[in-house]
Every structure is written in C-alpha cells, then in structure tokens.
Amino acid sequence: MRADYAQLHPPYTLASAEPDEYQLRVVIWRVKAVPLDDNSSISLFVRTIYQLEDSSEIVKDTDTHYNSTDGTAVYNWRMVFDVLIPAQIPVLKLQIWNYALLSSTEPIGEANFDLTADFFRARKRQQHYRVPRMWVRCSHPAHKGKLRGTIEIEASILPREEAEYTPVGNGRDEPNRDPFLPAVTTNRTYIDWQQIGETVGAASSAIMSGLKWTGVWMTVAGIIALVIFVMFLLK
C-alpha cells in the first residue's frame, strides 16, 4: 500500500460478528384513517410485537383512546425494547386493536416495520441513531387493497451504555424526554354507549311498568274508598 493512499484511506474497525446490546425506543404518536366498520364509535389501542432470538416475543400496548368517532386516536406513548444487533428478525410488528373486541384473535390492521437498514446504520455509527417521524400504513388480509389505518411513529436506537446513561420511561413515565411526550387527557374515560342505552331502556321499561301498576292500585284503592263511602251513607 502506498503511503499517500494510506493517508487518504485510514483503517477502520470491522464490526464483530457477535451481536451487540442496543436499546430500541419507539414512540407511538397517533393513528388515523381507522375504519369504524359500521360502528358509531370505536375504542383503539396500538400493540407492538418484537420477536427475540429465542422465538419469544416482547409485547407492549399503548393506553386506550376511547370512543373515537372519526377513526383517529392520540397516544404520545413510548415503548422501550432491549435488542441485539445484528438481529435474526429485525422487524417490529405494529397492530391497531379495537378495545371492545379483545376476545377477537385478529387486529383491525397491522404492518411490519423493517428495521434492518436502521439497525445496520446504528451499529456502524455506534452512537445514537434516529429513525425520523413517519406514517406507517396498516392492512388486513381479509380486506385486500383497503387501508386499515395508519400509525404515526418515530424511533431511536442507542448502544446499551448510552441508553443507561440517558434512560427514558415507558409510556409517558419519567424520565420523559427525547422526545418529551405531552399528557393526553381526552378520550381516556371508557363510556359504553351501547350498555348505557340498554340500561336506560330497561330502566324506562321498569318505570313505565311501575307507573302502570301504580295506576291499577290507585284505581282499586279508589273503588274501595267509594264502596266504604257508599256504605257509610246507607247506614
């Protein structure tokens, strides 16, 4: 190797074949364009699934945005995963679920967020690497060609040592930073309008039934009083 070439092309260390420990931080900002599927409102949460090398899964959920009437929901929710890079399956599965249909085995829509290139860049730089904020489109095999919602996310990948030096909380817990996640207070109280409607209907029926029987007893009491009054006059 010529001396002038060596000066222009300094040596660099090749990454080891052994995996290194990193931390993946994912922020779920919001969702939109979720179909209501003939419902007047829908309660939504987002689930993320990361598969580890031993085939086990890390499953994390946002809180629930209740009673969305237009298929949108806000979360501002952070999820933290300890990962190895390179990873056997560098994919984060994103799913949108209907809270009222937890007994269902299928989400409303889902997407696979491929982290292969991002993991490669993060390991090559060996420092904090950011995945820019973006919208991820969701689909469902039973609704081919149809959009089943979009999820706004961003992510960052840090070496374990840097992650330990600058920790962050899950959800909106402290330390709440990088980025700061504002609190969400709207649509955080569950209201089952169908159950309320059924309860009001049952109560109304009971009241009407009660009024009906009250009227009968008042009529009977009136007849008895009239009979007693007539008997008193005839004495």
Steps between C-alpha positions, in 0.01 A plus 500: 500500500643838402550757777288764325211252457522395865472862613188554290339173613555450874420153635172436680388224732271238352190422705520176691282210394386474860181698574520815710244623753288797397178665608216567258270785600174536307249782538140445390362848440155438355290306251256609233285362218384202707170367359207499742353186338135608542553620859416852615824511699800282569751469787856447376841401629826413324694181566865443410667159478875438481624143458821401678767254392347221710165547317340659807322831452497834677147640481424858601171696481417869508221624722153508343339790315128448567203583279667637190228608258727569201761223514772717654673457836783669692751318723841670546624166631856368524604134483849382594655175376840349581625348174805335348658625177532328261159347567360183349161663441547881491128570464259680732138398446246781544132424559184707552245335731138567589476508881139379490602187306780369721356151465581518129817329380567754226584872504325759286819549301873438526835574340856371520755775565830373356797621705774322305654813346456705818666235716789482253554877505472518880762231547731652242486840673507351851310798633146636535317444171159651425225362280301805383132549578280336238161345424477121465207360300309201639313231312310177563489183285120491522481852354742481208586831341332700777670728750438385857650799677837674519730535802729800554824384661862595551786303648857519624769235547771537765793290616427351841755720680351820359146379577597438864652848522188669355205282610139568401170377642244274340173658394511858625683412821811682617762554378279648229743638244651465156229563398279640776155341475210732598226356719179390330175555692232489231316174430664323793177407684317194379132555417308204363219677318333174401488382860376841611226482238397155614501611865293809427257291296461245778456775758239671285309173462514442875378852569215467252411161643511647849279788397254256343470295818487816710200610295327164553548513876381859512186396310436208737555724800259753354229235450543372857478854634184562295339178629580594859358848444176363350464252786543787743224698331262202505537444872 
